[in-house]
Amino acid sequence: MHQTRIKDPIPPLPWQLGVLGYLGGLLAWVHALPVVILCALTALALVRRGRTLAFMVLCFGLGLVAGRPETQEGLPGWNAQTRIRAVVDEVRTYPGRRIGVFARDVVALDTNATLPGRLLWTWTDPPFVPEIGREFEADLRIRVLRSRANFGLSSTEEYWSRKDVRHRAYSRGDVPVIWGEGRTCLRSGLLELAGTLVPDTPGGAAVRALLFGDRFLLEPGFMDRIRRAGLSHSLALSGLHLALVASFGLGLARVSSRLYPRLLLVLPRRKLAVILALPPVITYLWLGDFSPSLLRAFLMLAAVAAHLFIGSRSHPQDSLFVAMAVLVVSDPGSVHDLSLQLSVLAVGGLVLFMPAVAALLAPLRERGALWRPVHGLLTLLAVTCCANLFILPIQILYFSEVTAHLWLNLLWLPVLSLAVLPLSFLGLAASLCCPFLAEGCFIAAAWCVDALDRFLVLLDGAGRLAATPVLRPAGVQVAGYAVVLVAGSVLLTAKRPRTRELFCLGVGLVLLAAPSMWQEVRPWRDEVEMTVLDTGMSQAVYVRGRTGRTVLVDGGGGWSVDYDLGRAVVGPALTWMHPPRLDGVLLSHMHADHLRGLFYILDAFDVGWFGWSGLVDSSNDSGRLVARLEQDPWPVRALRAGDTVVIEPGLRLEVLHPAASEKGISDNDTSLMLRLVWRGRGLALLPGDLEKRALAQVMNGNATLAAEVLVLPHHGSKSSLLPRFYNMVGAAWAVATCGPGNRFGFPHPSVVGACERAGLTVLTTAEHGALTFCWRGEDAARVESARCGPQGRD
């Protein structure tokens, strides 16, 4: 038995450094500091010649030009029901019977005005999925596309802007639409044909997703279990699936060479395998509607094939750079596609670490046939770990959770590769000539997925399928993590330590630690901050003291049962550079726009105590909260006027409402009113959804209302308009928590006018995104907007 030698790392070629520079320029518009750090370290570690450095800088500049975002100033709002005529340009399907229709050539029929860019029409429970190119007329409420803007969270607004999508509309159910003439394309026809043969189960929906990328029939509950199991990648069209399709070519080559040995005299087996693999690969690329991750895998395969037929040696690193160069030059906006980012990073992890791992595992394979299954299982585990190791910070950054269930990949990926996908492909091919055989293949493939789902349900019922929220890294920490991995992989395979790589490793470790070290010196900065999150038409506010102790007041929420604002927005915002821990959680009242986001927080975060009025209503949400509190997971406080909540020494929340005698049901006028006080200084007033009667009741009492920031009661509704109240508070700033172009008209113009006459500067989360008010010492509050930057008073 000989020892397999670990090959030395292959440094990037000059043109590959140019690709890295171009990618850096594209990404710098969104992640400026981390990108500049990574580009500088790349140049320091890898560039040996001045011409190469100049080329890399030139490519970086070209990337800056190509990736420059377009301004959206002055876009028409059309914030009203409008009769439009448009053409379907693209359709995307989402779990929960939801589609996104991208419409072009949008014209208002009453005014003949043209909408710039494309319209994103989100449609839940449509009667059918329309075909691309079909003209339609519909009555839609069209608004400028504005995403929620929160510190540390990505903005979908920028992503859609790069896709030339500037406006949005929403519909539910069978809305009246007049459709023009249209033809069913071959791909849609195949999807419709397969749909009649695939069983109506979660597994059947998964088969449709694996073949066509169609996620329309996938159930949100099923996808949530798949996500928490760490198996989402297995149902998303990716290089894994394309590689399996390509392996059919290798199998056909083996069979052909056995049946016709002379064929190998004309074409070597590897070239024959590539030729036989191309038709099914291109077909699957077409079936998957040319998704970015599939395109990446196809371009890598094409690069390998080109090297093979030219007769030159190739390396996976070369094909990865070729694929990225083609994709980002042809479509610079694709660099911001999350699925492509994860796909490229996963392949990067394999390129960096698998050669060393393969060399370590090679002796097992040489021990004989009995050890080969062990070798295969360990190789699969190594592939999973290497890929996930590299995408880990991006997963945490975007999804804020990690799963401890990577072991499920060892059980599921062999079944997916050896049974589900082959049966699905065979069923699709047989559907054209033998429906009976096709139906049997689809049932067998769906049964495997359904068996997986039943197993996940059992794990979930036993409490073994939880995904854990973790601290979300800052951009420089992501850069540091990448530097540590790349430098570590080079040092792992190098014959002797290299000075540059050791230096980069040290820099990476410093970058990883720097933000956490900055948080550790927070008490020395002697500051308190309050952040009003941008949660649309709902409210969530958190206060963080000088020692880092944090209290959340309300968790936002909405009326949709499919969208969890706590998991999607509130939780990730709280864990940006901070652990998932809250010293206290407060609920103002029982309405869904203040409560629903808290369920995720209470389930997933480490919570110190819970405070509320103790009043309930007849809603399902109220019953759910009461049941949760009956489990007695943490101390619960029923608060009334006169109570005080101490956050840390010198920082407290004073409870000003409801009165001790209040015993009714929870509604707007029984909301908690809280006053944030620091060393006797009134910082902020949070009146929940109190309306005129309750506000007047508080004003007639003996409580002190003075504060520098007023979170407007009831989101700035006219029902809470009380000019005397604004004068009594005497704040410098007023904040209205609301969504852009909301149908309630919040904040009401009369409220804004009364606030301005009282000397308050009015800010809204719809326009400014999340707002952070920071007090340091005796200085006035510094105000930072997630959308607009620092704010000042006129």
C-alpha positions in Angstrom: 0.0 0.0 0.0 1.5 3.4 -1.0 0.7 6.7 0.6 -1.2 9.1 -1.5 0.6 12.4 -1.8 -1.4 15.6 -1.1 -0.9 17.9 -4.1 0.4 21.4 -3.6 -2.2 24.2 -3.9 -2.6 25.7 -7.4 -2.4 29.5 -7.3 -4.9 31.4 -9.5 -3.8 32.4 -12.9 -3.6 36.1 -13.9 -7.0 36.0 -15.7 -8.5 34.3 -12.7 -7.3 37.2 -10.5 -9.0 39.5 -13.0 -12.3 37.6 -12.5 -11.9 38.0 -8.8 -11.3 41.7 -9.3 -14.4 42.0 -11.5 -16.5 40.1 -8.9 -15.2 42.5 -6.2 -16.3 45.5 -8.2 -19.8 44.1 -8.7 -20.2 43.3 -5.0 -18.6 46.5 -3.7 -21.8 48.4 -4.2 -23.4 46.2 -1.5 -20.5 45.0 0.7 -17.9 47.7 0.3 -15.6 47.2 3.3 -15.4 43.4 3.2 -14.9 43.4 -0.5 -12.1 45.9 -0.3 -10.4 43.9 2.4 -10.6 40.7 0.5 -9.3 42.2 -2.7 -6.4 43.8 -0.9 -5.4 40.6 0.8 -5.8 38.7 -2.5 -3.5 41.1 -4.2 -1.0 40.9 -1.3 -1.0 37.1 -1.2 -1.2 36.2 -4.8 0.0 39.0 -7.1 3.6 38.8 -8.0 3.9 41.2 -10.9 2.9 44.9 -11.4 1.0 44.1 -14.7 -1.1 41.5 -12.9 -2.0 44.0 -10.2 -2.9 46.6 -12.8 -5.1 44.1 -14.6 -6.8 43.2 -11.4 -7.5 46.8 -10.5 -8.8 47.5 -14.1 -11.2 44.5 -13.7 -12.3 45.9 -10.3 -13.1 49.2 -12.0 -15.0 47.5 -14.8 -17.0 45.6 -12.1 -17.8 48.9 -10.4 -19.2 50.3 -13.6 -21.1 47.2 -14.6 -22.6 46.8 -11.1 -23.6 50.4 -10.5 -27.2 50.5 -9.1 -29.7 52.6 -10.9 -31.5 55.4 -9.0 -35.3 55.1 -8.5 -36.0 58.7 -7.7 -39.2 60.1 -9.2 -40.8 56.8 -10.0 -44.6 57.0 -10.4 -46.4 55.4 -7.5 -49.7 54.5 -9.1 -50.8 53.8 -5.5 -54.4 53.1 -6.5 -56.4 50.4 -8.2 -55.5 50.6 -11.9 -56.7 48.8 -15.0 -53.6 47.7 -16.8 -52.5 45.8 -19.9 -49.2 44.0 -19.9 -47.3 40.9 -21.1 -46.0 38.1 -19.0 -42.2 38.2 -19.2 -41.3 35.6 -16.5 -43.0 33.4 -14.0 -41.5 32.1 -10.8 -43.2 29.6 -8.5 -43.0 29.5 -4.7 -44.2 27.0 -2.0 -47.7 27.5 -0.7 -49.4 27.9 -4.2 -47.8 31.3 -4.9 -46.3 32.7 -8.1 -44.5 35.8 -9.1 -45.5 37.1 -12.5 -43.0 39.5 -14.0 -44.9 41.7 -16.4 -43.4 44.0 -19.1 -44.9 46.7 -21.3 -47.3 47.7 -18.5 -49.8 50.4 -19.6 -52.6 52.0 -17.6 -55.7 51.8 -19.8 -57.4 54.8 -18.4 -54.5 57.2 -18.8 -52.3 55.4 -21.3 -49.4 56.0 -18.9 -46.5 53.5 -19.2 -44.9 51.9 -16.1 -41.0 52.1 -16.2 -39.3 48.7 -15.8 -41.1 45.5 -15.0 -43.9 44.8 -12.6 -43.7 42.0 -10.0 -47.2 40.7 -9.5 -47.3 38.3 -6.5 -50.3 36.0 -6.8 -51.4 33.5 -4.1 -53.8 30.7 -5.0 -54.0 31.5 -8.7 -56.3 29.3 -10.8 -53.3 28.4 -13.1 -49.8 29.4 -13.9 -49.7 31.6 -16.9 -47.3 31.1 -19.9 -44.6 33.5 -20.8 -45.4 35.9 -23.6 -49.2 36.0 -22.9 -50.9 39.3 -22.8 -53.4 40.1 -20.0 -55.6 42.8 -18.6 -56.3 43.1 -14.9 -57.3 45.5 -12.1 -54.3 45.8 -9.8 -53.1 48.1 -7.0 -49.6 49.0 -8.2 -47.1 50.5 -5.8 -43.4 51.3 -5.9 -41.4 48.3 -4.8 -40.0 49.1 -1.4 -38.6 46.3 0.7 -38.1 46.5 4.5 -34.8 48.1 5.4 -33.2 47.0 8.7 -29.6 47.2 9.9 -27.6 44.1 9.0 -30.3 42.6 6.8 -30.1 42.4 3.0 -32.4 44.5 0.9 -34.5 42.8 -1.7 -35.2 46.2 -3.2 -31.7 46.5 -4.5 -31.9 42.9 -5.9 -35.1 43.6 -7.8 -33.9 46.9 -9.0 -31.0 45.1 -10.8 -33.7 42.9 -12.4 -35.4 46.0 -13.7 -38.3 45.4 -11.3 -39.5 48.8 -9.9 -43.2 48.2 -8.9 -45.3 45.5 -7.3 -48.8 44.3 -6.9 -50.5 41.5 -4.9 -53.6 39.4 -5.5 -55.1 36.3 -3.9 -57.5 33.8 -5.4 -59.4 33.8 -8.6 -59.2 37.5 -9.5 -60.8 38.7 -12.7 -58.2 38.7 -15.5 -58.7 38.8 -19.2 -56.1 36.7 -20.9 -55.0 37.1 -24.5 -54.2 34.4 -26.9 -51.3 32.2 -26.0 -49.6 28.9 -26.8 -48.5 26.3 -24.4 -44.7 25.8 -24.8 -43.2 22.4 -24.8 -41.8 22.7 -21.3 -45.2 23.8 -19.9 -46.8 20.9 -21.8 -44.4 18.4 -20.2 -45.0 19.9 -16.8 -48.7 19.6 -17.3 -48.4 16.0 -18.5 -46.2 15.0 -15.6 -48.6 16.8 -13.2 -51.4 14.4 -14.2 -49.2 11.4 -13.4 -47.4 12.6 -10.2 -49.2 11.7 -6.9 -50.9 14.5 -5.0 -48.5 14.2 -2.0 -45.6 16.3 -0.7 -43.4 13.8 -2.4 -45.2 14.3 -5.7 -44.7 18.1 -5.4 -41.0 17.5 -4.7 -40.7 15.4 -7.9 -42.1 18.3 -9.9 -39.6 20.6 -8.1 -36.7 18.3 -8.9 -37.6 17.9 -12.6 -38.8 21.4 -13.5 -37.9 23.7 -10.6 -41.6 24.1 -10.1 -42.2 24.8 -6.3 -45.9 25.8 -6.6 -47.4 22.7 -4.9 -44.8 22.4 -2.2 -46.4 22.9 1.2 -44.8 25.5 3.6 -44.9 23.0 6.5 -43.0 20.4 4.4 -40.4 23.0 3.3 -40.0 24.2 6.8 -39.1 20.7 8.0 -36.7 20.3 5.0 -35.1 23.6 5.9 -34.6 22.7 9.6 -33.2 19.3 8.5 -30.5 21.0 6.4 -31.8 19.4 3.2 -33.1 22.4 1.3 -30.3 22.2 -1.2 -31.4 18.7 -2.2 -34.7 20.1 -3.6 -33.2 23.1 -5.3 -32.0 22.6 -8.8 -28.2 22.7 -8.5 -25.0 21.1 -9.6 -25.7 18.0 -7.6 -28.6 17.2 -9.8 -26.8 18.1 -13.0 -23.9 16.0 -12.0 -26.2 13.0 -11.6 -27.6 13.6 -15.0 -24.1 13.8 -16.4 -23.2 10.5 -14.8 -25.8 8.9 -17.0 -23.4 9.6 -19.8 -20.7 7.8 -18.0 -23.0 4.8 -17.5 -24.0 4.8 -21.2 -20.3 5.0 -22.1 -19.5 1.9 -20.0 -22.4 -0.1 -21.5 -21.6 1.0 -25.0 -18.0 0.1 -24.7 -18.9 -3.4 -23.4 -21.4 -4.0 -26.2 -19.1 -2.4 -28.9 -15.5 -2.5 -27.8 -14.3 -1.2 -31.1 -16.0 2.1 -30.3 -13.2 2.9 -27.9 -10.7 2.8 -30.8 -12.6 5.8 -32.2 -13.4 7.6 -29.0 -11.8 7.1 -25.6 -14.3 6.3 -22.9 -14.0 9.8 -21.2 -14.8 11.6 -24.5 -17.5 9.2 -25.3 -19.0 9.8 -21.8 -19.0 13.6 -22.4 -20.7 13.3 -25.8 -23.4 11.0 -24.4 -23.9 13.2 -21.3 -24.4 16.4 -23.3 -28.0 15.7 -24.5 -29.5 14.8 -21.1 -27.6 17.6 -19.4 -28.8 20.2 -21.9 -32.3 18.8 -21.6 -32.2 19.1 -17.8 -30.9 22.6 -18.1 -33.9 23.5 -20.3 -36.3 21.7 -18.0 -34.9 23.6 -15.0 -35.5 26.9 -16.9 -31.8 27.7 -17.0 -31.6 28.5 -13.3 -28.3 30.3 -12.2 -27.0 27.3 -10.2 -27.7 24.9 -13.1 -26.0 27.3 -15.5 -23.0 27.4 -13.3 -22.7 23.6 -13.2 -23.3 23.3 -17.0 -20.6 25.9 -17.8 -18.2 24.0 -15.5 -19.0 20.8 -17.3 -18.5 22.5 -20.7 -15.1 23.8 -19.6 -14.0 20.4 -18.6 -15.2 19.0 -21.9 -13.4 21.6 -23.8 -10.1 20.8 -22.0 -10.7 17.1 -22.6 -11.2 17.5 -26.4 -8.4 20.0 -26.8 -6.1 17.6 -25.0 -5.0 20.0 -22.2 -5.1 19.3 -18.5 -7.9 20.9 -16.4 -8.5 21.6 -12.8 -11.9 22.2 -11.1 -10.6 25.6 -10.1 -10.2 26.5 -13.8 -13.8 25.4 -14.8 -15.2 27.3 -11.7 -13.6 30.5 -12.8 -14.7 30.0 -16.4 -18.3 29.5 -15.3 -18.3 32.6 -13.1 -16.7 34.7 -15.7 -19.3 33.8 -18.3 -22.2 34.3 -15.9 -21.2 37.7 -14.4 -20.0 39.2 -17.7 -23.2 38.2 -19.5 -25.4 39.2 -16.5 -23.7 41.3 -13.8 -26.8 41.2 -11.7 -26.5 37.4 -11.3 -23.7 37.9 -8.8 -26.3 38.9 -6.2 -28.4 35.7 -6.7 -28.3 33.9 -3.4 -28.6 30.4 -4.9 -25.7 31.1 -7.2 -23.6 32.5 -4.4 -24.2 29.4 -2.3 -23.5 27.1 -5.2 -20.2 28.8 -6.1 -19.1 28.8 -2.5 -19.9 25.2 -2.0 -17.9 24.2 -5.0 -15.1 26.5 -3.8 -15.0 24.6 -0.5 -14.7 21.3 -2.4 -11.9 22.7 -4.6 -10.0 23.9 -1.6 -10.4 21.0 0.8 -11.4 17.8 -1.0 -7.9 17.1 -2.5 -6.4 16.9 1.0 -9.4 14.9 2.3 -9.4 12.5 -0.7 -5.7 11.8 -0.1 -6.3 11.0 3.5 -9.2 8.6 2.7 -7.5 7.0 -0.3 -5.8 4.2 1.7 -9.3 2.9 2.8 -10.3 2.3 -0.8 -7.1 0.3 -1.4 -7.8 -2.1 1.5 -10.3 -4.0 -0.6 -13.9 -4.3 -1.6 -15.2 -4.5 2.0 -13.8 -1.1 2.8 -15.1 0.6 -0.3 -18.6 1.3 1.1 -16.9 2.8 4.2 -14.8 4.9 1.9 -17.8 6.1 -0.1 -19.7 7.0 3.1 -16.8 9.0 4.5 -16.3 10.7 1.2 -19.9 11.7 1.1 -19.6 13.0 4.7 -16.4 14.9 3.7 -18.1 16.5 0.6 -21.1 17.6 2.8 -18.8 19.1 5.5 -16.4 20.8 3.0 -19.3 22.4 1.1 -21.2 23.5 4.2 -18.1 24.7 5.9 -17.5 27.3 3.2 -21.2 28.5 2.9 -21.7 28.6 6.7 -21.3 32.4 7.2 -23.5 33.2 4.2 -26.2 30.9 5.4 -26.1 32.4 8.9 -26.0 36.0 7.4 -29.1 35.4 5.3 -31.0 32.9 7.4 -29.7 33.5 10.9 -30.0 29.9 11.9 -27.9 26.7 11.8 -28.9 23.1 11.9 -27.2 20.3 13.6 -28.6 17.7 11.3 -26.1 17.4 8.5 -26.0 13.7 9.3 -29.4 13.5 7.5 -27.5 14.2 4.3 -25.8 10.8 4.7 -29.1 9.1 4.7 -30.9 11.2 2.2 -28.4 12.1 -0.6 -27.8 8.4 -1.6 -31.5 7.8 -1.8 -32.0 11.0 -3.8 -29.1 10.2 -6.2 -29.8 6.4 -6.6 -33.6 6.3 -6.5 -35.5 9.6 -6.5 -33.8 11.4 -9.3 -33.3 8.3 -11.7 -37.0 7.3 -11.1 -38.1 10.9 -11.8 -36.2 11.2 -15.0 -37.3 7.7 -16.1 -40.9 8.7 -15.4 -40.6 11.9 -17.4 -39.2 10.0 -20.4 -41.8 7.3 -20.1 -44.7 9.8 -19.8 -44.3 10.5 -23.6 -45.0 6.9 -24.6 -46.0 4.8 -21.6 -48.1 6.6 -19.0 -48.6 3.5 -16.9 -44.8 3.0 -16.5 -44.3 6.8 -15.9 -47.0 6.8 -13.1 -45.3 3.9 -11.4 -41.9 5.6 -11.5 -43.4 8.8 -10.2 -45.2 7.0 -7.4 -42.0 5.2 -6.3 -39.9 8.5 -6.4 -42.6 10.3 -4.5 -42.9 7.5 -1.9 -39.2 8.0 -1.0 -39.7 11.7 -0.4 -42.9 11.0 1.6 -41.0 8.5 3.7 -38.4 11.1 4.4 -41.1 13.6 5.4 -42.7 11.1 7.8 -39.3 10.5 9.4 -38.8 14.3 9.7 -42.3 14.6 11.3 -41.3 12.0 13.9 -38.1 13.9 14.6 -40.0 17.2 14.9 -42.6 15.7 17.2 -39.8 14.5 19.5 -38.2 17.9 19.5 -35.2 16.7 17.5 -35.5 19.0 14.4 -35.0 22.4 15.8 -32.8 25.0 14.0 -30.9 27.2 16.3 -30.6 31.0 15.8 -27.0 32.2 16.2 -25.1 35.4 16.2 -25.1 36.8 12.7 -21.7 38.0 11.6 -20.7 41.5 10.4 -19.3 41.8 6.9 -15.7 42.0 8.1 -16.2 38.8 10.0 -17.5 37.0 6.8 -14.4 38.3 5.1 -12.2 37.1 7.9 -13.8 33.7 7.9 -13.1 33.4 4.1 -9.5 34.5 4.6 -8.9 31.9 7.4 -10.4 29.1 5.3 -8.4 29.9 2.1 -5.1 30.5 4.0 -5.8 27.4 6.1 -6.3 25.2 3.0 -3.1 26.4 1.5 -1.1 25.8 4.7 -2.7 22.4 5.0 -1.3 21.3 1.7 1.9 23.2 1.5 5.2 21.4 2.2 6.4 24.2 4.5 4.8 27.2 6.2 4.6 30.3 3.9 5.0 33.8 5.3 2.2 35.4 3.2 -0.3 32.7 4.1 0.6 32.9 7.8 0.2 36.6 7.6 -3.2 36.3 5.9 -4.3 33.7 8.5 -3.5 36.1 11.2 -5.3 39.0 9.5 -8.3 36.7 9.1 -8.4 35.8 12.7 -8.2 39.5 13.7 -11.1 40.3 11.3 -13.1 37.5 12.9 -12.5 38.8 16.4 -12.7 42.6 15.8 -16.5 43.2 15.9 -16.9 41.0 19.0 -14.0 42.9 20.7 -15.8 46.2 19.8 -19.0 45.0 21.5 -17.0 44.0 24.6 -15.9 47.7 25.1 -19.5 48.9 24.9 -19.7 49.7 28.7 -16.8 52.1 28.2 -18.7 54.0 25.5 -21.5 54.8 28.1 -24.4 54.7 25.5 -27.9 53.6 25.2 -29.7 52.8 22.0 -33.3 52.2 20.9 -34.1 50.7 17.5 -37.5 50.9 15.9 -37.4 48.0 13.4 -38.9 48.2 9.9 -41.6 45.5 10.1 -44.1 47.0 7.6 -47.6 47.6 9.0 -46.6 46.4 12.5 -44.3 47.4 15.3 -41.2 46.0 17.1 -38.8 48.1 19.1 -35.8 47.0 21.1 -33.7 48.8 23.7 -30.0 48.0 24.4 -28.2 49.3 27.4 -24.6 50.2 27.9 -23.9 46.7 29.3 -25.5 45.0 26.3 -28.7 44.0 28.2 -31.6 44.0 25.7 -35.3 44.3 26.0 -37.8 43.8 23.1 -41.1 45.6 23.1 -43.5 43.9 20.7 -42.4 41.5 17.9 -44.2 42.8 14.8 -46.5 40.5 12.8 -49.0 40.4 10.1 -52.1 38.6 8.9 -50.4 36.0 6.7 -50.0 32.6 8.2 -47.3 31.7 5.7 -44.9 34.5 6.6 -43.3 34.6 10.0 -42.0 38.1 10.6 -40.3 37.0 13.8 -38.1 34.5 11.9 -37.6 36.6 8.8 -37.0 40.0 10.2 -37.1 40.5 14.0 -34.9 37.5 15.0 -32.2 38.3 12.3 -32.2 42.0 13.3 -31.6 41.1 16.9 -28.9 38.6 16.3 -26.8 40.9 14.0 -23.4 40.9 15.9 -25.3 39.8 19.1 -26.2 36.4 20.5 -29.8 35.2 20.4 -30.5 36.3 23.9 -33.1 38.8 25.3 -33.1 39.9 28.9 -36.8 40.7 28.6 -39.7 40.7 26.2 -42.7 43.0 26.5 -46.1 42.8 24.7 -48.2 46.0 24.4 -51.4 44.2 23.5 -52.9 41.2 21.7 -53.2 42.4 18.2 -51.5 40.4 15.5 -49.3 43.3 14.2 -47.6 43.4 17.7 -47.8 39.8 18.8 -47.3 37.3 16.0 -43.6 37.9 15.5 -43.0 37.2 19.2 -43.9 33.5 18.9 -40.6 32.7 17.1 -38.7 34.9 19.5 -40.1 33.2 22.6 -39.5 29.7 21.1 -36.0 30.2 19.7 -34.3 32.9 21.9 -32.9 32.7 25.4 -35.5 34.9 27.1 -35.0 36.2 30.7 -38.6 37.3 31.5 -41.9 38.2 29.8 -44.1 41.2 30.6 -47.6 42.1 29.5 -50.9 43.5 30.7 -52.3 40.1 31.4 -55.4 41.0 29.3 -56.5 38.6 26.6 -59.0 38.5 23.7 -60.9 35.8 21.8 -58.3 35.4 19.0 -56.4 32.2 18.3 -53.1 34.1 18.8 -54.2 35.0 22.3 -55.0 31.4 23.2 -51.6 30.3 21.7 -49.8 32.9 23.9 -51.6 31.9 27.0 -50.8 28.2 26.4 -47.2 29.1 25.9 -47.1 31.1 29.2 -48.8 28.2 31.1 -45.7 26.1 30.3 -43.9 28.5 32.8 -40.7 28.8 30.8 -39.6 32.1 32.4 -40.9 34.6 34.9 -44.0 36.4 33.7 -45.0 39.9 35.0 -48.5 41.4 34.6 -47.7 45.2 34.4 -49.9 48.1 35.4 -49.4 51.9 35.7 -46.8 52.7 38.3 -44.7 49.6 37.8 -41.1 49.9 36.7 -39.0 47.5 34.6 -35.3 47.8 35.3 -33.2 46.9 32.3 -29.9 47.7 34.0 -28.7 50.1 36.7 -29.8 53.6 35.7 -31.9 52.4 32.7 -35.6 51.5 33.2 -39.0 51.4 31.6 -41.8 53.2 33.4 -45.3 51.7 32.9 -47.8 54.6 32.5 -50.8 52.6 31.3 -53.1 50.7 31.7 -54.5 51.5 35.1 -54.4 49.0 37.9 -58.2 48.8 37.7 -58.2 47.8 34.0 -59.9 44.4 33.6 -61.4 44.4 30.1 -60.2 42.6 27.0 -57.0 43.4 25.3 -57.5 46.1 22.6 -55.9 49.3 21.4 -56.9 51.3 24.5 -55.5 48.7 26.9 -52.0 48.9 25.4 -49.0 49.2 27.6 -47.5 52.8 27.5 -43.8 52.7 28.4 -41.4 55.5 29.0 -37.7 54.8 28.6 -35.7 56.6 31.3 -31.9 56.8 31.6 -30.4 58.4 34.8 -33.6 60.4 35.2 -33.6 61.6 31.6 -36.7 60.7 29.5 -35.4 59.2 26.3 -38.5 57.7 24.6 -42.2 57.2 24.9 -43.8 54.0 23.5 -47.7 54.3 23.7 -48.5 51.1 21.7 -51.8 51.6 19.9 -53.5 53.9 22.4 -56.2 56.1 21.0 -57.6 59.5 22.0 -59.6 58.3 25.1 -56.8 56.4 26.6 -54.2 59.1 25.8 -56.4 61.7 27.5 -56.7 59.4 30.5 -52.9 59.2 30.8 -52.5 63.0 30.4 -55.0 63.6 33.2 -53.0 61.5 35.6 -49.8 62.5 37.4 -47.4 60.6 35.2 -44.4 62.4 33.6 -44.6 62.1 29.8 -41.5 64.1 28.8 -39.3 62.2 26.3 -37.0 63.0 23.4 -38.5 60.4 21.0 -42.2 59.6 20.6 -43.2 56.4 18.8 -46.5 57.6 17.5 -49.5 55.8 19.0 -51.3 53.4 16.6 -48.8 53.9 13.8 -49.9 57.6 13.3 -53.6 56.9 13.0 -56.0 59.8 13.0 -57.9 58.0 15.8 -54.9 58.8 18.0 -54.6 62.5 17.0 -54.2 64.6 20.1 -52.1 67.8 19.6 -52.1 68.5 23.4 -50.4 65.1 23.9 -47.6 65.9 21.5 -47.0 69.2 23.3 -46.9 67.5 26.7 -44.3 64.9 25.5 -42.1 67.7 24.1 -40.1 65.3 21.9 -37.7 66.2 19.2 -38.5 63.2 17.1 -41.7 61.3 16.2 -41.6 57.8 14.6 -44.5 56.2 12.7 -44.2 52.5 12.2 -45.9 51.7 8.9 -45.5 50.2 5.5 -45.0 52.1 2.2 -48.2 53.3 0.5 -50.3 51.4 3.1 -54.1 51.3 2.6 -54.7 53.0 6.0 -52.9 56.1 5.0 -50.6 56.0 8.1 -49.3 58.3 9.3 -52.3 60.5 8.7 -51.5 63.9 7.3 -53.3 65.6 10.2 -51.1 63.7 12.7 -47.9 64.7 10.8 -49.1 68.3 10.7 -49.9 68.5 14.4 -46.5 66.9 15.3 -44.6 69.4 13.1 -46.5 72.3 14.7 -45.5 71.0 18.1 -41.8 71.0 17.0 -41.4 67.2 16.3 -39.5 66.0 13.2 -41.6 63.0 11.9 -39.8 60.0 10.5 -41.5 56.8 9.2 -40.2 53.3 8.8 -41.8 53.2 5.4 -39.5 56.0 4.1 -36.5 55.6 6.4 -36.5 51.9 7.2 -35.3 51.0 10.7 -34.3 53.9 12.9 -31.8 53.8 15.7 -31.6 56.5 18.4 -28.3 56.5 20.3 -27.7 58.5 23.4 -24.1 58.9 24.7 -23.6 60.8 27.9 -25.5 64.1 28.0 -25.4 64.5 24.2 -28.6 64.7 22.1 -29.7 61.6 20.4 -27.9 60.5 17.2 -30.3 59.2 14.7 -29.4 56.6 12.1 -31.7 55.4 9.3 -31.2 52.0 7.7 -32.3 53.4 4.3 -31.1 57.0 4.4 -28.2 57.2 6.8 -27.7 59.8 9.6 -30.7 62.1 10.2 -30.6 65.6 11.4 -33.2 68.2 12.5 -33.9 71.2 10.3 
